[in-house]
Amino acid sequence: MEPGILVPIAFFTMIFGIVYLAIRKKERMLLIQRGADASAFESKRNETATLKWGLLFLGIGIGILLGRVFAAYTCLGEEASYFSMICLFGGLSLVIYHFLARKTEKQNLPPKE
């Protein structure tokens, strides 16, 4: 990519961002003036999302490492060993996340009477 094109792209992105934030501020101010509930602007965060992404990237890292080992010490080709190990350990990390999230969800449920 030519470096001269980055300046116009950054300029128009900045203008769009400023206009977007100005419109959003006006909307919020109108809601406050009308006495509406501002809870619509609160984002609900998933506390376990960080765990999911951390486990996924950890699995991908282990997959890359073991893919390198398999490519060097077995008759598998580089593409096959890297791709299979990344998919295997990335998927395994997401399965582990599923079980951990389900366990914490069960712990947070109120007891049945």
N, C-alpha and C positions, 0 to 999 in steps of 0.2 A: 504494500500500500504506500502510496506517495505521501510524504509528510505534509505537503501543502494542503491536502484535503482535510486534514484533521482540524484545522482552525475553523473553517465554516461549519463543519459538523458539530464541534463543541459550542460554537456560538449559537446555532439554532437550538441545540439541546438546552442550553442555558436559558434562552428566551422562553422556550416551552415550559421549563421548570418554574420559572418566575411567574408566568401567567397561570399555570396550574395551581401554585401555592396561593396566589392572590384570590382566585376564584374559590378555592377551598376555605380560605379565611372568611370571605364574605358569606358563604353558606353557613358556616359555624356561627358567625355573629348574628345572622338572621334567626337562627334557631334559638340562640340565647335570648334575643330580644322578644321573641314570641313565647318564651317560657317553656319550650319543648325540652324533652329529655335528651341530654347530650350523650347518653349511653350508646347511641348508635355509632359514635366515633371510636368507642373503645374496642380494641381488637382483642379477641379471645386467643390467648396463646396456648399452644400445646407444650406442656412442660417436658414431655418426653421426646420432642422433636430433636433436641440437641443430642440426646442419647442415640436416636435412630441414625442421624447423620454421622455421629462419631463412630458408631459401630460399622456403618457402611464404609467409611473411608479407611478404618482400620482393616476391614476385610479386604478391600481393594489393595491396600499396601502389602498385606500378607500374601495376597494372590500374585502381585507383581514379583515379590521376593521369591516365592516358591516357583513361579513361572520361569524365573531366571535360573534357578537351581535345576529344574527339570530340563530346560533347554540345554544346559551345559553338560549334564550327566546322564541323559537318556537319549534315545533315538528319536524322540519327538522333535518336530520342528519348532522354531521360535514362536511362530504365530499361534500354532496349536497349543503350546504349553502356556504362553501368556494368556491367551483368550480363555482357555479352560480354567486356569487357576483363578483369574480375576472373577469370572462368573461364579465359580464354585464358592469361593470365600466371600464374595459380595453377597450372594444369596444366603449363605450360611449365617452371615452376620445379621441379615434382615429377619431370618427365622428366629435367631436368638433374641432380637429386639421384640418380636411378636410375643414370645413367651414371657419376657421381662415386663412388657407393657400390660399383658393380661394379668400377671401376678400383682402388679401395683394397682391395677384397676379393681381387682377383687379385694385388696386390702383397704381401698378407699370407700367401698360401698358400705352404707349403713347396715347394721345387723337386722335380720328378719325377726319379727316377733311371732 
